[in-house]
């Protein structure tokens, strides 16, 4: 059985597909097949970015695990044992949104609810930020600004979440993003992703999944993007034409 403690274990990452894993294989979503396989094999670990840490900080607050998070991530503090500016901003965002009844209504469900289901012939795992039975699924997002949300393809996240939940409970629940921005004056709203967009994202996943599974199971070799930190860390030198620099080929 999946738990918070073993959810990200190497064994369960190999056994299950997840949204983050799917994205890690997709070049158009910032992924790299070679890096994704190196991560699954334990040969490479991507460093945590400040943006991810800020999001995890806010997630931990609403989960009720902030104290544990702060104990495990000493790098969020300065040498004077003060929260770094990014996390002071996160505290400000938390203070604002928790005063808003509508925003908090969408975060009032069961926190970090784990579901698994077989979808498109593959076992999937999801962890829902806020699950309100027979009402909705909500994911909390801390973003740079609203314009950046389309770039991150949250429809690719919402579609499997909705479908895996449906396969478990027999109901198709609407998917919402409770989003707050890191702008000087934080903005926050609740966005519903329309069903037609979720349907399109699910079809996209179904189309791409067979290739990903062939790579993951070793049937075909992963393609290296040649540009990510992992690829640069394992590359060897080669002779190149200076014209590449002039023509913008690098």
C-alpha positions in Angstrom: 0.0 0.0 0.0 1.2 3.5 -0.9 1.8 5.9 2.1 3.3 9.3 2.5 6.5 7.6 3.6 7.0 5.2 0.6 5.2 7.3 -2.1 8.4 8.4 -3.7 10.5 5.3 -3.0 12.5 4.0 -6.0 10.4 0.8 -6.0 7.1 2.6 -6.3 8.5 5.1 -8.8 9.3 2.1 -11.0 6.0 0.4 -10.4 3.8 3.4 -10.9 3.5 6.2 -13.4 2.8 9.7 -12.0 2.2 13.1 -13.5 5.7 14.4 -12.6 7.2 11.2 -14.0 5.2 11.6 -17.2 6.4 15.2 -17.6 10.0 14.2 -16.9 10.0 12.0 -20.1 8.4 14.7 -22.3 10.9 17.1 -24.0 8.1 19.6 -24.9 7.3 19.7 -21.1 10.9 20.4 -20.1 11.7 16.7 -19.7 14.6 14.5 -21.0 14.3 10.7 -21.4 17.9 10.1 -20.4 17.6 12.2 -17.3 14.3 10.6 -16.4 15.8 7.1 -16.6 18.9 8.2 -14.6 16.6 9.5 -11.9 14.6 6.3 -11.8 17.8 4.2 -11.5 19.1 6.4 -8.7 22.0 7.7 -10.8 21.0 11.3 -10.8 19.0 13.6 -8.5 17.8 17.0 -9.6 18.5 19.7 -7.1 15.5 21.3 -5.4 14.9 24.8 -6.8 13.8 27.7 -4.6 10.5 27.8 -6.5 9.8 24.1 -5.6 10.8 24.7 -2.0 8.5 27.7 -1.7 5.6 25.6 -3.1 6.4 22.8 -0.7 6.6 25.2 2.2 3.0 26.4 1.5 1.8 22.9 0.9 3.3 21.8 4.2 1.5 24.6 6.0 -1.9 23.5 4.7 -1.1 19.8 5.4 -0.2 20.7 9.0 3.4 19.4 8.5 5.3 22.8 8.3 7.2 22.2 11.5 8.6 18.9 10.1 9.3 20.6 6.8 11.3 23.4 8.4 13.3 20.9 10.5 14.2 19.0 7.3 15.2 22.0 5.2 17.7 24.1 7.1 18.6 26.0 3.9 15.4 28.0 4.1 17.0 29.9 7.0 19.7 32.5 7.0 22.8 32.2 9.1 21.0 34.4 11.7 18.3 31.7 11.8 15.7 33.9 10.0 13.5 32.8 7.2 15.0 33.7 3.8 13.0 36.4 1.9 11.3 33.8 -0.4 9.8 32.0 2.5 8.8 35.2 4.3 6.9 35.9 1.1 5.4 32.5 1.4 4.2 33.3 4.9 2.7 36.5 3.6 0.8 34.5 0.9 -0.4 32.0 3.5 -1.6 34.9 5.7 -3.6 36.4 2.9 -5.3 33.3 1.4 -6.3 31.8 4.8 -8.5 34.8 5.4 -10.4 34.2 2.2 -13.5 32.0 2.7 -13.8 30.9 -0.9 -10.2 30.0 -1.3 -10.1 28.1 1.9 -13.4 26.3 1.0 -11.5 24.6 -1.9 -8.7 23.6 0.4 -11.0 22.2 3.1 -11.0 18.6 1.8 -8.9 15.6 2.8 -5.2 16.6 2.5 -2.7 14.7 0.4 -5.2 11.9 -0.4 -3.4 9.0 -2.3 -5.2 7.2 -5.1 -3.9 4.4 -7.4 -5.5 3.0 -10.5 -4.7 1.2 -13.8 -5.1 3.7 -16.6 -4.1 3.0 -20.3 -2.6 -0.3 -19.2 -0.3 1.3 -16.6 -0.5 1.6 -12.9 -0.8 5.3 -11.8 -0.4 7.0 -8.5 -1.6 10.5 -7.5 -1.6 12.6 -4.3 -4.4 15.1 -4.2 -3.8 18.4 -2.2 -7.5 18.7 -1.3 -10.1 16.0 -2.0 -13.7 16.8 -1.3 -15.7 13.6 -1.9 -18.4 13.9 -4.5 -17.6 17.6 -4.9 -14.2 18.4 -6.4 -10.4 17.9 -6.6 -8.2 20.9 -5.9 -4.5 21.4 -6.3 -2.7 24.2 -4.6 -0.3 26.1 -6.8 2.1 28.9 -5.8 3.1 30.6 -9.1 5.2 33.5 -10.4 2.1 35.1 -11.9 -1.0 33.9 -13.7 0.5 34.1 -17.2 3.1 31.4 -16.2 0.3 28.9 -15.4 -0.4 28.0 -19.0 3.3 27.2 -19.6 3.3 24.7 -16.8 0.5 22.7 -18.4 -1.6 22.1 -15.3 -4.2 20.5 -17.6 -1.7 17.6 -17.9 -1.8 17.3 -14.1 -5.6 17.7 -13.8 -6.5 15.1 -16.4 -4.9 12.0 -14.7 -6.0 13.2 -11.3 -9.6 13.4 -12.4 -9.5 10.1 -14.2 -7.7 8.1 -11.5 -10.2 9.5 -8.9 -13.1 8.5 -11.3 -11.7 5.0 -11.6 -11.8 4.7 -7.8 -15.1 6.3 -6.9 -17.1 6.1 -10.2 -17.7 9.8 -10.3 -16.0 12.4 -12.5 -15.2 15.4 -10.2 -14.3 18.9 -11.5 -10.7 19.8 -11.1 -9.7 23.2 -9.7 -6.4 25.1 -9.2 -6.2 27.2 -6.0 -3.5 29.5 -7.2 -1.6 32.3 -5.5 1.1 34.4 -7.0 4.5 35.5 -5.7 4.1 39.0 -7.1 4.9 42.0 -4.9 1.2 42.1 -4.0 0.1 38.5 -4.1 -2.9 37.7 -6.2 -5.0 34.6 -5.6 -8.0 32.9 -7.3 -9.6 29.5 -7.9 -9.4 28.3 -11.5 -11.6 25.5 -12.9 -10.0 23.7 -15.8 -12.8 23.2 -18.4 -13.7 19.5 -19.1 -12.9 19.8 -22.8 -9.3 20.8 -22.0 -9.0 18.0 -19.5 -10.3 15.5 -22.1 -7.8 16.8 -24.6 -4.9 16.5 -22.1 -6.0 12.9 -21.2 -6.0 11.9 -24.9 -2.5 13.5 -25.3 -1.2 11.4 -22.4 -2.8 8.2 -23.8 -1.1 8.9 -27.2 2.4 9.5 -25.6 2.3 6.8 -22.9 3.3 3.7 -25.0 6.6 5.3 -26.0 7.4 6.3 -22.4 6.7 2.8 -21.1 8.9 1.3 -23.8 11.7 3.6 -22.6 11.0 3.0 -18.9 11.0 -0.8 -19.3 14.2 -0.8 -21.4 12.6 -1.9 -24.7 14.1 1.2 -26.4 17.0 3.4 -25.4 16.2 6.8 -23.9 17.0 9.9 -26.0 19.3 12.5 -24.4 18.3 16.1 -24.9 21.9 17.2 -24.7 21.0 20.4 -22.9 19.9 19.6 -19.4 22.3 19.5 -16.4 22.3 15.7 -16.4 23.2 15.5 -20.1 26.0 18.0 -19.6 27.3 16.1 -16.6 27.8 12.9 -18.5 28.9 14.2 -21.9 32.3 14.1 -23.5 33.9 16.7 -25.6 33.6 16.7 -29.4 34.8 18.8 -32.3 32.2 21.5 -33.3 31.9 24.2 -35.8 32.2 27.8 -34.6 29.5 28.8 -37.0 27.0 27.1 -34.6 27.6 30.0 -32.2 27.0 32.6 -34.9 23.9 30.9 -36.2 22.4 30.3 -32.8 22.6 26.6 -33.0 23.6 26.3 -29.3 
